[in-house]
Amino acid sequence: MPNQSSFSDKAKEAIAFDQTKTGVKGLIDAGVDTIPALFVQPPEFLPDPSSDAAPGLQVPVISLDGVESGGGRRAEVVQEIREAAGAWGFFQIVNHGVPLSVMNGVLESVRRFNEQPSEVKKEFYTRDDSQRVKFYSTGDVYVEYVGYTVKVRNMLSELLSEALGLDSDYLARLECMETQRLISHYHPPCPQPELTIGSTSHTDATFLTILLQDSIGGLQVLHQDKWVNVPPMEGAFVINLGDFMQLVTNEKYRSVEHRVLAKKVGPRISMACLLAPSKKNYNKIYGPLKELLSDSDPPLYRDITIPEFYEIYLSKRLYGDAALSHFKL
């Protein structure tokens, strides 16, 4: 564990970097050919350069074509989702109804914003979560995109409910995915990818994430103690279950570690739609669903609130520990 002095030094570096209000892209624009010490990761956090991602393992790809008509096709998809959510915690979906033009438009708008001059972007740079200012280079595309992701969320909510053996509207009635938080990521090409990482290993502190990624790649998921690539697929969304989904399903669904590798090619652009309860439900108590419990399948976690979980999640992530383990019975 890092000592207090190293934390203090890194904190000062982080504050100084934050005050530039230009982000990592500002370093690339300045022509750096070595990364600052702030971003150099300890060896234990870096990918093993002597080995590639696990061969022969592939994150499931599920087509939603025909699910709305019910019948055998829907039952087949429900079974695929049950297996993917239980074994992987990750899967990709295709034939979901979102036009490719809308998906590409969102990624392009992220690119256009990040590739503006630094002085333009500084106006939007803030750590204040209460700020609701958003940049819209193509506002209509964003509004349309949100509308489509709501439809995808609703369909996944039904299928995930049915895969648990519950009524299709169960998770919707639980009101656990009412808030959509869009977070865009722009990872510029890195001059020394062997010394750092794009996004450190973590789980998502949500119920569900709908991720749109471009063609660069770099996303990996931990499966059976091996890192597996999540290859980009045109027109696909990457779906992953969050910590709260693992908790309420009593580990019938998995929330798993994932990361993004730094690369010399880029930029890598993605848009994550994080699904969580609305503010009115932030103090609601969540725990393993009673319908999923029995004498032979007792609760694995205690009941908690979202603020209680986030407090532990943020502190545990600092040391790479799993927050959910803190709430195990």
Secondary structure, 3 states (H helix, E strand, C coil): CCCHHHHHHHHHHHHHHHHHCCHHHHHHHCCCCCCCHHHCCCHHHCCCCCCCCCCCCCCCEEECCCHHHCHHHHHHHHHHHHHHHHHCCEEEEECCCCCHHHHHHHHHHHHHHHCCCHHHHHHHCCCCCCCCCCCCCCHHHHHHHHHHHHHHHHHHHHHHHHHCCCCCCHHHHHCCCCEEEEEEEEECCCCCHHHCCCEEEECCCCCEEEEEECCCCCEEEEECCEEEECCCCCCCEEEEECHHHHHHCCCCCCCCCEEECCCCCCCEEEEEEEEECCHHHCCCCECCCHHHCECCECCCECCECHHHHHHHHHHHHCCCCCCHHHHEC
